[in-house]
Amino acid sequence: MDLPEVDVAIVGAGFAGLTAARDLGEAGRTVCVLEARDRIGGRTWYRTDLFDGIGLEMGGTWIVPEQAFVSAEVRRYGIAVADSELPHRMTWSDQGKVLESLMPVPPAELGDLEHAVRALVAAGARLDVDRPLSEQDLVDLDVPIRQWARDAGLRGNARELLISWFCGCGNASAETGSALDILRWLAAMGNSVWGMVRASVLGQTFVDGTASLATALAEDGGAEIRLSTPVRSVRQEADRVVVGHDGGAVAARRVLVTVPIGVLRHVDFQPALSPAKLAVSTENHAGQGQKVWAIARNVPHDLSGYGWGTAFDYVGAMGTRPDGVLLVCFAPEHDRVDGTDRVAVQCAVREFAPDAEVVATATHQWVDDEWSRGTWTTFRAGQISRYEKDLGAREGRVHFAGAHTARRWPGFIDGAIDSGRRAAAELLEVL
Ligand SMILES: Cc1cc2nc3c(=O)[nH]c(=O)nc-3n(C[C@H](O)[C@H](O)[C@H](O)COP(=O)(O)OP(=O)(O)OC[C@H]3O[C@@H](n4cnc5c(N)ncnc54)[C@H](O)[C@@H]3O)c2cc1C
């Protein structure tokens, strides 16, 4: 087949693909990015067409200054970010019953809370996030969140709160998500529990949406980006790779694949993907929950609610509007609450604010979306130990990136950028 050839074809225009394209373009390489969706940004999606034009992040939202890769890009392009406002108080919901107390546990259980915090910090201190976790004798932590809580001897409400918080961080259930992957958040924030809270929903947000950074990356480096171009096959030949997509094909000296873990196995690789990549893709990761936006009346304007035994594990106010308070809500499993159903969302919000009247909801079903098949990467128990080293390993002329291949922040925008930079450097070395 006589095809025009580029140096690198990149599959996916999320932050990993866009960053790699920028670096390769800057180094003078010809790059063609093939993206299945009709937009760039992947699992970040800033929408201004819902809720009367307020900007809503349907996916990735918060960053923290400790995330070196995304912070460097924010500075480089002069992207505006804003600090989150601290809530004035916390709301705790125990199985849907709002606690009146300042603390999430009754006074008799304060010792349990202290024990939980100590156990958390002791476990976090064992991780060196700059080295592969699978090399560090941590298999006893690479277990389901609930099992870790049991093994660590957590008790009472402190135990339930910690389990729910971990599930919230992972957007994963207590039976599937790896405790080790969540402990990585703590370790990456210098083993600070407060740092881990900031890294979840109290960091910085993009004033003009994550799209502002994605666009800056896309416009830099000069790569060609083809939207609405799903890649179906990646075939390695003797001295090139042919990438087959709907409506055609592209030939390249090298290919960089950045699709999410669960999507990998739906691309036809020849030769076949390594058994490890195929296995982890078939298992998929545990980030299978949802994020829901709502506008609600009769809720505190500064609601910041953590719950256990509740449909949402977190409900937080993100601003006040004439028609109500803007809430962001997370559930660790996508079928716990139907995020498109106003009444179902209202029931779930009432577990935190009993008089809430939800007037509108908005969500994107990332789990059912064929180009993501999940939300953010949280490894299943055992996956870090089994597959960590395989995820980013190149196979012949095909290289791999994506947040899930990053070391420090695999569930984040930062991890995606980190992986794109690493892959571009790897490609420049061999081209
Ligand atoms: C609900 C939600 C909330 C989140 N919250 C945060 C947060 O607050 N902070 C944070 O830092 N991170 C957050 N994340 C995670 C963050 O968004 C991701 O880690 C990051 O955006 C992943 O980037 P990526 O480039 O690795 O993958 P993706 O963004 O998934 O990019 C991969 C691209 O490949 C494309 N693709 C897939 N298959 C094909 C194919 N066959 N052919 C061509 N293209 C294909 C996809 O359409 C996509 O554009 C969140 C994610 C979600 C879903």
The ligand as an ORCA input file, in Angstrom:
! r2SCAN-3c Opt
* xyz 0 1
  C     -15.031     11.828     35.870
  C     -13.543     12.044     35.890
  C     -12.984     12.863     36.853
  C     -11.608     13.066     36.883
  N     -11.076     13.940     37.814
  C      -9.762     14.273     37.736
  C      -9.249     15.358     38.497
  O      -9.976     16.037     39.228
  N      -7.916     15.642     38.373
  C      -7.103     14.962     37.521
  O      -5.910     15.291     37.428
  N      -7.580     13.926     36.783
  C      -8.877     13.590     36.855
  N      -9.395     12.626     36.034
  C      -8.451     11.802     35.250
  C      -7.885     12.510     34.026
  O      -8.918     13.140     33.319
  C      -7.180     11.455     33.179
  O      -6.225     10.750     33.955
  C      -6.455     12.040     31.980
  O      -7.214     13.012     31.337
  C      -6.093     10.883     31.048
  O      -5.431     11.361     29.890
  P      -4.902     10.306     28.819
  O      -4.408     11.087     27.673
  O      -4.015      9.325     29.472
  O      -6.202      9.469     28.404
  P      -7.574      9.987     27.689
  O      -7.895     11.362     28.152
  O      -8.549      8.929     27.910
  O      -7.115     10.089     26.180
  C      -7.132      8.971     25.318
  C      -7.741      9.404     24.003
  O      -7.761      8.292     23.126
  C      -8.953      8.350     22.378
  N      -9.219      7.017     21.839
  C      -9.626      5.918     22.497
  N      -9.705      4.880     21.666
  C      -9.339      5.329     20.448
  C      -9.213      4.740     19.183
  N      -9.490      3.433     18.966
  N      -8.828      5.502     18.132
  C      -8.528      6.825     18.299
  N      -8.642      7.438     19.491
  C      -9.036      6.697     20.545
  C      -9.978      8.820     23.372
  O     -11.117      9.361     22.727
  C      -9.191      9.875     24.142
  O      -9.331     11.153     23.569
  C     -10.770     12.407     35.956
  C     -11.335     11.602     34.973
  C     -12.699     11.423     34.929
  C     -13.290     10.568     33.850
*
